[in-house]
Amino acid sequence: MGFYDKYVVPRIVDLTLRAAFVTEERKKCLADVRGSVLQVGFGSGLNLPHYPEGVERVVAVDPSAEGAKMARERIAAAPFPVEFVGLSGETIDASDASFDAVVSTWTLCTIPGVEAALEQMRRVLKPGGRLYFVEHGLAADPRVQRWQHRLNPIQVFLCGGCNVNRNIEALVTGAGFRLEKVEKGYAKGPKYTSFQYRGVAAR
């Protein structure tokens, strides 16, 4: 990992994901999370202040040690234990059926082996456990899709592997999850990057 990906990208992501409309989507995504939580894609810990009462602990999986350093104050202020694990989503070091909830916020766009990561998320969920996600991805409009496919290589290069053309709904169901609800539509920003999926899927 070069200097840009190691030090610059985490700060760009942190700044981008502090936007007010992003925070509102984050709050909606996390509103019903309870119990023992695995968060895949921890970044700088921006989810931590928005977890509701009823969350008992958070295990945070992310390969970026720099992001974890940026999250120190949020980790210290959290009203529940937070354990940071410096691994990628494809290699979750946890027992089968060990979490009540898995959370992924703007992360499935970036994980290289996203199918394997989703299989790991499903594996570690308890029976009846749920995946809570909010992600950007492939738009519904074919015209926007064409631009997404054209611009995706540039996006991946500049934004630390972030893809704009992944069909998040198809990826989640393809991993064996049952979608309980999903809301889709454009958020603020250029259409090729702003098509959002927010949903809940059962194991």
Secondary structure, 3 states (H helix, E strand, C coil): CCHHHHHHHHHHHHHHCCCHHHHHHHHHHHCCCCEEEEEECCCCCCCHHHCCCCEEEEEEECCCHHHHHHCHHHHHHCCCCEEEECCCHHHCCCCCCCEEEEEEECCCCCCCCHHHHHHHHHHHEEEEEEEEEEEECCCCCHHHHHHHHHHHHHHHHHCCCCCCCCCHHHHHHHCCCEEEEEEEEECCCCHHHHEEEEEEEEC
